[in-house]
Amino acid sequence: MEQAAPTFWTKKDLIGIRELSRGEIELILDTAPQFLAVSKRISRIKRVPLLQGRLVVNWFHEPSTRTRTSFELAAKRLSADTLSMTASSSSHVKGETLHDTLANIEAMHADIIVLRHSCAGAPHMLAADHSSHIINAGDGRHEHPTQALLDAFTMRLALRENSANKDATLDGVNVALIGDVEHSRVARSNIFALTKLGAKVTVCGPVALLPAQVEKLGVRATTSLKEALCDADFIYALRIQRERQGKGLFPSLREYVKLFRIDRDSLRFAPDHALVLHPGPINRDLELSTEIADGSRSLVLQQVTNGVAIRMAVMHLLANSQSRQL
Ligand code: NCD
């Protein structure tokens, strides 16, 4: 039975979508529009005082442009103080453990820690032992919860804007996730979020890039792009994670482009209304053609815009929740 959205946020941290209920996901999605409006202000200051006097630490152990800047901007638009740390600029390079580094940051009274780490489980491990709010900004191949939240928000907003139903949900909507599902934390978090929100998810890619038994996550799997796209309302092209792959997972990039690239030719398999997403950074003309990425069916830049609002919503809910002692 479907649960109603909870009125209050009760979790200290945001580690993964797997742990969230549909109600909690919807609470975040429903909190974001007010923050989207703040970012879109033209003649007034793009800032609200909800995290004034709080400290948000962006702690990135892996390269990132979009996610790091998005979190930083979100914190600033909530009037928080922000501090950035990278692996190379922290005492990690001198052998300090993540626990010790975090204990030191917390001794300076940090409130929210945004952590990206190449080890799956790193944010979970820290969240269990530390009192600050931990937000997972991507951990290895495990999860990237704010990406999935901003993706679901972007799809839902597109549905609402393109239909007469201003309360449209993702129930029954078909989403095709195309490409490197095996190595993608974005795919995992999206599968959890979209299925919880009632969407029907199809994953498609070369057989070596589809996780074994992926159907157990409640999705349909196919190696035929035509089959994946034929009823898709949204097409999500995943980045080929060359840095996470061994050699020989598919015959050649040329072969991949021929069979799986989202471009003008392959979009002929999809309904005319189908819209295209990508988490970025795009390998242009590999998984997604430039023409489509920059064209009228692309939601890529809306994803980036919505990402700031979703991260403002998440930080606000974690730090300002009334239901727990702060
Ligand atoms: C994603 C990531 O780092 O997991 N990118 C992002 O956060 N914008 C997707 C990717 O790198 O493929």
Residues whose N, C-alpha, C, O or C-beta is under 5 A from the ligand:
A	BS01	NCD	R66 T67 G138 H144 V186 R239 P279 G280 P281
